[in-house]
């Protein structure tokens, strides 16, 4: 289809997200990368094109275009106008109230329940990958997604954002849907505190933190004191170190914390939407690191941590999150 690229919505190290339009499809979002650097984007296309859920950003198509004499791979997706859940925290001026957290968590769980039923692990659930639309929260960015092992037969990298990463994923063990449940627990803490789920102290030495998380029994993030007992119990079910002991998305949807906030409750995501032309996530100042990818294989602890903390630009680039940087214009 013929389409026109508009203003940039976000930019990563290898891909850019822009608003786009065509006569046949109307307004949509397009994520673009140089064809030679589009392996992750093409993997995301395979996942998005195979799923259909109102709680996950929908797939609109893909193509290859020539721009500045270079081929680009373009992934077309639903345009969700309300920014990210992290933007909502910032626009609200801090933590969201518990009823709002409960409603958004229900919607995220619906998306995870669907993904997991399809044998897909998102691998990078966090506030920045939850978009806020007119109907509520939608899971986005399946660039790190993988098929559950042992059912999946894919070789290649397994990724995640270290401060939201489950201990078993940090160790490079068998990937299961329960890894997303741990990340959901960390995301709820982010939403309930407006801060990194592990606090600022853990951003100062990522190597030491990851080693403790993976191999030394680092327990779990501190539960927010302002949450109700139901909320704290819900988080406890998400943040069990043993992945086999974590509740599934389906079980969590029946938890009293979620049942407390029924579908009749209405919260408009737009009321937390920032009008800033270039909003900066509150977590940018909390030392939250970006999604990194590592090859899945058995390693010694020291080697595994080196893999997680290595990048093309070195460990120093982990001082701030380098995921999507919102640069919305007026």
Buried (B, 14 or more C-beta within 10 A) or exposed (E): EEBEBBEBBBBBEBBBBBBBBBEEBEEBBBBBBBBEEBBBBEBBBEBBEEBEBEBBBBBBBBEEBEEEEEEBBBBBBBBBBBBBBBBBBBBBEEBBEBEBBBBBBBBBBBBBBBBBEEEBBBBBBBBBBBBBBEEBBBBBBBBBBBBBBEEEEEEEBBBBBBBBBBBBBBBBBEBBBBBBBBBBBBBBBBBBBBBBBBBEEBBEEBBEBBBBBBBEEBEBBEBBEEBEEBBBBBBBBBBBBEBEEBBBBEEBBEBEBBEBBEEEEEBEBBEBBBEBEEBBBBBBEBBBBBBBBBEBEEBEBEEBBBBBBEBEEEBEBBEBBBBBBBBBEE
